[in-house]
Amino acid sequence: MFQKIHLDKERILLIICSLIFLLASFRTGTSGDDALDYSVPNFIALLQNFSLPLIGLLMLISILINLGRVDKNNDIGVPVGLICYFIFQLIIILTAFLYKSDYQDFFVRGGFIVITFIYFFYVIRSLPLFKSIRHGVLIYFFYGACLFVAVNVLLSVYPGASVVWKGRLFGVTAHPNFLGMCTALSWVVSFALFMYAKGFKAKVFFMAAVMLSIYGSILTGSRTSILSGTMGIIFMLAYTMKNSSFKPVLILCMMFLGLYAYANLTLESLDFAGRGNTREGTWASMLEQASELPFFGYGKIGATTNAYLFSIVATGIFGSIFFFRSLIELIRLFFYNLLQNNKMIVNLFRGLAIFFLVSSTFEGYLLDSVSMPVFAYWLILTYVKF
């Protein structure tokens, strides 16, 4: 009976984890005032309005539940990347406060980041990452991510919603590129679980999740999601292959195909014209600001289409050091194995590392406080310990 109570606590924490990832990317409004016909069902709008306080509440509940657990994972180590990323997020908030002097915003955002760090550092890393195809943080992350993708795809055909604007699926997020990052993450994790699954039914289930997620990416029209998701799967396959001599050929061919798809996929083929490409101009402006090498940065202003440049512009040299230090932990995955995890997990982490490294070249979402991709970044840094 005593053991069952503690197993139930672990299960509750995993279910809450799944809900947090599900709710993380619900946002109100759209990226432009021109999308006047944007609408969602009332219950979805309610989740959009209250997703952030709900996430904060769920994290607090998880922290309280974890206080009474005696079966915590003892092999937890020190996640250096997680600590550096937490410091980076604090510097973002502190920089915004120095420029705006908004005490309420400072305490709310600062408190939320502290709770987020405690949640991942204290709760998530005390839970098993992967025990089986049915149990572990990774599985419940998959549930939350896949359900989120399913909700958005269903809304695209739901008669009571209008979430497609100019041929692109906005879904429950503020921007189709943002939704694209979520769908790509889902298909990378789904593909890893597909490769690991043994039974026919499990294989079919996870492949269906892969197909759903890829379809969601196509609906968003996000080229970055298609490129970064493809690259993530390429590297997983390359590390899984037993024929080492063929790996470089596979990587080079798939990289070429991924870049070709990125360069040639336009929304004209998805019944939308006039999209244009604004990254050339925004990168130039970001590079100009970043080249000044500000020590403390200017806050989260201007273009956001490159996380590396955006981190320097927003937090300066001082703050961006901690961001790049967290990225180093991901890069180390390609040179060292994580002895505490099996081969499938290590290869998945390598695929996710490529996903983050590639997508951060085209998007600045890693400077956000709350979203599925940001929480996935927190998650991988929690378990990457050398």
C-alpha positions in Angstrom: 0.0 0.0 0.0 2.8 2.4 0.9 4.6 1.7 -2.3 1.4 2.2 -4.3 0.9 5.6 -2.8 4.3 6.7 -3.9 3.8 5.2 -7.4 0.6 7.2 -7.6 2.4 10.4 -6.7 4.9 9.7 -9.5 2.1 9.1 -12.0 0.3 12.3 -10.9 3.5 14.3 -11.4 3.9 12.8 -14.9 0.3 13.6 -15.8 0.8 17.2 -14.6 4.0 17.3 -16.7 2.0 16.3 -19.8 -0.6 19.0 -19.1 2.1 21.7 -18.7 3.6 20.8 -22.1 0.1 20.7 -23.6 -0.9 24.2 -22.3 2.5 25.9 -22.7 1.9 27.2 -26.2 -1.7 28.4 -25.9 -1.7 32.1 -26.7 -4.3 34.8 -27.3 -4.5 36.8 -30.5 -2.5 36.5 -33.7 0.6 38.0 -35.1 -1.2 40.7 -37.1 -4.2 42.9 -36.7 -5.3 42.0 -40.2 -6.4 38.6 -39.1 -9.8 39.9 -38.1 -11.6 36.7 -38.7 -9.5 34.7 -36.2 -11.7 32.8 -33.8 -11.7 29.7 -31.7 -14.3 27.9 -29.6 -15.0 29.4 -26.2 -13.2 26.6 -24.2 -10.1 27.1 -26.3 -10.2 30.8 -25.8 -10.5 30.2 -22.1 -7.4 28.1 -22.1 -5.6 30.8 -24.2 -6.5 33.4 -21.5 -5.6 31.3 -18.5 -2.8 29.0 -19.7 0.0 30.9 -18.0 -1.5 31.0 -14.5 -2.6 27.4 -14.9 0.9 26.4 -15.8 2.3 28.3 -12.8 -0.3 26.6 -10.5 0.4 23.1 -11.9 4.2 23.7 -11.3 3.5 24.8 -7.7 1.3 21.7 -7.1 4.0 19.5 -8.5 6.6 21.0 -6.2 4.4 20.5 -3.2 3.6 16.9 -4.2 7.3 16.2 -4.7 8.1 17.3 -1.1 6.5 14.1 0.2 8.1 11.7 -2.2 10.7 9.3 -0.8 11.4 7.5 -4.1 13.0 10.4 -5.9 15.7 9.7 -8.5 19.1 9.8 -6.6 21.3 9.7 -9.7 20.6 13.4 -10.6 24.1 15.0 -10.9 24.5 18.7 -11.6 22.8 20.0 -14.8 25.2 22.9 -15.6 23.4 23.9 -18.8 20.1 24.2 -16.9 21.6 26.5 -14.3 23.2 28.7 -17.0 19.9 28.9 -18.9 18.1 29.9 -15.7 20.6 32.7 -15.1 20.2 33.8 -18.7 16.4 34.0 -18.3 16.8 36.0 -15.1 19.1 38.5 -17.0 16.5 38.9 -19.7 13.9 39.9 -17.0 16.4 42.1 -15.2 17.4 43.9 -18.4 13.7 44.6 -19.2 13.3 46.0 -15.7 16.3 48.3 -16.0 14.8 49.8 -19.1 11.1 49.9 -18.2 11.2 50.1 -14.3 8.0 48.0 -14.2 8.0 46.5 -10.8 4.9 44.4 -11.3 6.2 42.9 -14.5 9.5 42.2 -12.9 8.1 40.3 -9.9 5.6 38.4 -11.9 8.0 37.3 -14.7 10.9 36.8 -12.2 8.7 34.7 -9.9 7.5 32.6 -12.8 11.1 31.9 -14.0 12.1 31.0 -10.5 9.2 28.6 -10.2 10.0 27.1 -13.6 13.6 26.5 -12.6 12.6 24.9 -9.3 10.1 22.7 -11.2 12.6 21.3 -13.6 15.6 21.3 -11.2 13.7 19.7 -8.2 10.7 17.9 -9.7 11.5 16.9 -13.3 15.0 15.7 -12.6 13.7 13.5 -9.7 11.5 11.7 -12.1 12.6 8.8 -14.5 13.2 10.1 -17.9 12.4 6.8 -19.6 11.5 3.5 -18.0 9.5 1.9 -20.8 7.3 2.8 -23.8 4.5 3.5 -21.3 6.3 5.3 -18.5 8.6 8.2 -18.0 8.9 12.0 -18.5 9.7 11.5 -22.2 6.5 9.5 -22.8 4.3 12.1 -21.0 6.0 14.9 -22.9 5.1 13.0 -26.1 1.5 12.8 -24.9 1.3 16.5 -24.3 3.0 17.5 -27.5 1.1 15.1 -29.7 -2.3 16.2 -28.2 -1.3 19.8 -28.7 -0.6 19.1 -32.4 -3.9 17.2 -32.7 -5.9 20.1 -31.2 -4.4 22.5 -33.8 -5.0 20.2 -36.7 -8.6 19.5 -35.7 -9.2 23.3 -35.3 -8.1 23.8 -38.9 -11.2 21.8 -40.1 -13.5 22.6 -37.2 -16.5 24.6 -38.5 -16.7 26.8 -35.4 -13.2 28.0 -35.7 -11.2 30.3 -38.0 -7.5 29.6 -37.4 -6.1 29.6 -40.9 -5.1 33.0 -42.2 -3.5 33.6 -45.7 -3.1 29.8 -46.1 -1.2 29.3 -42.8 -2.3 27.6 -39.7 -2.2 29.8 -36.6 -4.0 27.4 -34.4 -4.0 28.3 -30.8 -0.7 30.1 -31.0 0.3 33.7 -31.8 2.2 32.8 -35.0 2.4 29.9 -37.5 6.2 29.7 -37.2 5.8 29.3 -33.4 3.3 26.5 -34.0 5.7 25.0 -36.5 8.3 24.7 -33.8 5.9 22.7 -31.7 4.9 20.4 -34.5 8.5 19.7 -35.5 9.4 18.9 -31.9 6.5 16.5 -31.7 7.6 14.6 -34.9 11.2 14.3 -33.7 10.2 12.7 -30.4 7.5 10.6 -32.1 10.1 9.3 -34.6 12.5 8.3 -31.8 9.7 6.4 -30.0 8.7 4.8 -33.3 12.3 3.5 -33.7 12.4 2.1 -30.2 8.9 0.5 -30.2 8.8 -3.3 -30.7 5.2 -4.3 -31.2 3.3 -3.7 -34.4 0.5 -1.7 -32.7 3.1 0.5 -31.0 4.9 1.1 -34.3 1.7 2.1 -36.0 0.7 4.4 -33.1 4.0 6.3 -33.1 4.2 6.5 -36.9 0.7 7.9 -37.0 1.9 10.6 -34.5 4.9 11.3 -36.8 2.6 11.7 -39.8 0.2 14.0 -37.8 3.0 16.2 -36.7 4.5 16.5 -40.1 1.1 17.3 -41.5 0.8 20.0 -38.9 4.1 21.5 -39.9 3.0 21.6 -43.5 -0.2 23.4 -42.5 1.8 26.1 -40.7 3.9 26.7 -43.7 7.0 27.0 -41.5 10.1 26.2 -43.5 12.2 26.3 -40.3 10.1 23.6 -38.7 10.5 21.3 -41.8 14.3 21.9 -41.9 15.0 21.6 -38.2 12.7 18.6 -37.8 14.3 16.8 -40.8 17.8 17.5 -39.5 16.9 16.2 -36.1 15.7 12.9 -37.6 18.8 12.7 -39.9 21.1 12.8 -37.0 19.1 10.3 -35.0 19.3 7.9 -37.9 23.0 8.6 -38.5 23.9 7.7 -34.9 21.6 4.7 -35.0 23.1 3.2 -38.1 25.6 0.4 -37.7 27.4 1.1 -41.0 29.7 3.9 -39.9 31.2 4.4 -43.4 27.8 5.3 -44.8 26.9 7.9 -42.1 28.7 10.9 -43.7 27.1 10.2 -47.0 23.6 10.0 -45.4 24.2 13.2 -43.4 25.4 15.1 -46.4 22.6 13.9 -48.7 19.9 14.7 -46.1 21.4 18.0 -45.3 21.3 18.9 -48.9 17.7 17.8 -49.2 16.7 19.6 -46.1 18.3 22.9 -47.3 16.8 22.4 -50.7 13.3 22.0 -49.2 13.9 25.1 -47.0 14.9 27.2 -50.0 12.2 26.0 -52.3 9.2 25.5 -50.1 7.0 28.5 -50.6 3.4 29.0 -49.6 2.5 29.5 -53.2 2.3 25.7 -53.3 -0.1 26.0 -50.3 -2.5 28.4 -52.0 -0.9 31.5 -50.5 1.0 34.3 -52.3 2.8 37.4 -51.2 4.6 35.8 -48.3 8.0 37.2 -49.0 11.1 36.6 -46.9 11.8 39.2 -44.2 14.7 37.4 -42.6 17.4 39.0 -44.8 16.4 42.5 -43.6 15.9 41.5 -39.9 19.2 39.6 -39.8 21.0 42.7 -41.1 19.4 44.9 -38.4 20.2 42.3 -35.7 23.8 41.9 -36.8 24.2 45.7 -36.8 22.9 45.9 -33.2 24.9 42.8 -32.0 28.1 44.1 -33.6 28.1 46.9 -31.1 28.7 44.2 -28.5 26.7 45.9 -25.7 27.7 44.6 -22.3 24.2 44.6 -20.8 22.0 44.6 -24.0 18.9 46.5 -25.0 16.2 44.2 -23.8 13.8 42.1 -26.0 13.3 44.6 -28.8 13.4 44.6 -32.6 13.7 41.5 -34.7 13.7 38.0 -33.2 14.6 35.8 -36.1 17.9 34.5 -34.8 18.3 33.4 -31.2 22.1 33.8 -31.2 22.0 37.4 -32.4 18.9 38.1 -30.4 20.6 36.9 -27.1 23.4 39.4 -27.7 21.1 42.3 -28.5 18.7 41.5 -25.6 21.2 40.7 -22.8 24.5 41.9 -24.1 27.8 40.1 -23.9 27.4 39.3 -20.2 24.0 37.7 -20.5 24.6 35.8 -23.7 27.6 34.1 -22.2 25.2 32.0 -20.1 23.0 31.3 -23.1 25.9 30.0 -25.2 27.2 28.1 -22.2 23.9 26.2 -22.1 24.2 25.5 -25.9 27.7 24.0 -25.3 26.1 21.3 -23.2 24.0 20.3 -26.2 27.1 20.3 -28.5 28.9 18.1 -26.1 26.3 15.4 -26.8 28.0 14.8 -30.1 31.3 13.9 -28.5 30.3 12.1 -25.3 27.7 9.5 -24.3 25.4 10.0 -21.3 26.2 6.8 -19.4 23.0 7.2 -17.3 20.8 6.8 -20.4 20.3 4.1 -23.0 21.3 4.6 -26.6 17.9 5.5 -27.8 17.7 8.4 -25.3 21.2 9.7 -26.2 20.4 9.6 -29.9 17.1 11.4 -29.3 19.0 14.1 -27.4 21.4 14.5 -30.3 18.5 14.8 -32.7 16.9 17.4 -30.4 20.2 19.2 -30.0 20.4 19.6 -33.8 16.7 20.7 -33.8 17.5 23.5 -31.4 20.8 24.5 -33.0 19.2 24.7 -36.5 15.9 26.3 -35.6 17.6 28.9 -33.4 19.3 30.2 -36.5 15.9 31.2 -37.9 13.8 31.8 -34.8 14.4 33.5 -31.4 11.9 31.4 -29.4 14.6 30.4 -26.8 14.4 33.8 -25.3 10.7 33.3 -24.4 9.6 32.4 -20.9 6.9 30.0 -21.7 6.2 27.7 -24.7 6.5 24.0 -25.5 9.8 24.5 -27.3 11.3 26.5 -24.4 10.1 23.9 -21.9 11.6 21.2 -24.1 14.9 23.0 -24.0 14.6 23.2 -20.2 13.8 19.5 -20.2 16.8 18.3 -22.2 19.1 20.5 -20.2 17.7 18.9 -17.0 18.9 15.5 -18.1 22.1 16.4 -19.9 24.8 15.9 -17.2 28.3 14.9 -18.0 
